[in-house]
Amino acid sequence: MRHALFFPLLLAACFQDETISGFTDAGTTWNLTDISGNPFTAGATITFPEQGRIAGNAPCNQYFGSQTVPYPWFRAEAIGSTKRACPELKQETEFLATLGRMTLVEVSGSVLILSNDDGETMEFQADIE
């Protein structure tokens, strides 16, 4: 009888979300405030809607992708987006390229920081209502 209770618990532990989405609220929208200390005013967000997924708004388009490495590691993969043009297309290109180079993530309260070994950072602030 004890084994019948043990196996479901063991199985649940094996499927725990160890990505960043397991450490944040799926309903939280994170607003980009700066890239490597430079204010980012064009407007961009990131969300972690479900295990292994990222999504958000870049300055012109919505984007989506996967992120399957365990916290505190980060790797945005298979990033796709809608294809609208706008005056902030240069900032969008910078945002998506920088996002693709990030390798670490840290969440501290209402701040989320992505970084890499080259010293680049992306700082996001939680959209708290």
SVG drawing of the C-alpha trace seen along z (x, -y; Angstrom):
<svg xmlns="http://www.w3.org/2000/svg" viewBox="-4 -56 36 58">
<polyline fill="none" stroke="black" stroke-width="0.4" points="0.0,0.0 2.8,-2.4 4.3,-1.9 0.9,-2.9 1.3,-6.4 5.0,-6.8 4.9,-6.3 2.5,-9.2 4.6,-11.5 7.7,-10.4 6.1,-10.8 4.9,-14.4 8.4,-15.4 9.8,-14.2 7.6,-16.6 8.1,-19.7 8.7,-22.8 12.4,-23.7 12.4,-26.5 11.9,-30.1 8.1,-29.6 8.1,-27.5 9.5,-30.4 7.2,-33.2 3.4,-33.7 2.2,-32.8 0.0,-35.9 2.9,-38.3 3.9,-40.6 7.5,-41.8 8.2,-45.2 11.7,-45.9 13.2,-49.0 16.8,-48.8 19.4,-46.9 22.9,-46.9 22.1,-50.1 20.6,-52.0 16.9,-52.9 14.7,-51.1 11.7,-53.3 10.3,-51.6 8.3,-49.2 8.8,-45.4 7.6,-42.7 8.2,-39.1 5.9,-36.5 6.3,-32.9 2.7,-31.6 3.4,-27.9 6.3,-25.5 9.0,-25.9 7.3,-28.8 8.1,-32.5 5.9,-35.2 5.6,-38.9 5.4,-42.1 8.4,-43.6 8.2,-47.2 6.4,-46.3 5.3,-42.7 4.2,-39.9 6.9,-37.2 6.9,-33.6 9.5,-30.9 10.7,-28.2 12.9,-28.2 13.6,-24.7 16.8,-25.0 16.5,-24.9 16.5,-28.0 18.8,-30.1 19.8,-29.3 18.0,-30.9 18.0,-30.2 15.4,-31.7 15.0,-29.2 12.9,-29.0 11.8,-32.7 9.2,-33.6 7.1,-36.7 4.4,-38.5 5.8,-40.6 4.5,-44.1 6.7,-47.1 6.8,-50.2 9.1,-53.2 10.7,-51.2 11.9,-48.3 15.5,-49.0 14.8,-48.8 12.8,-45.6 15.8,-44.0 18.1,-45.0 15.6,-43.6 15.2,-40.2 18.9,-39.9 19.8,-40.7 17.1,-38.3 18.7,-35.6 22.1,-36.1 20.9,-35.9 22.0,-32.8 21.1,-33.5 17.9,-34.7 17.3,-36.1 14.0,-37.0 14.0,-39.2 10.6,-40.5 9.2,-42.7 12.5,-42.7 13.6,-40.1 17.2,-40.4 18.5,-38.4 22.3,-38.4 25.2,-36.7 28.9,-36.1 29.7,-39.1 28.2,-41.5 25.0,-42.3 21.8,-42.6 18.1,-43.1 16.2,-44.4 12.4,-44.0 9.9,-45.3 6.8,-43.3 3.5,-44.9 1.7,-44.9 -1.9,-45.9"/>
</svg>
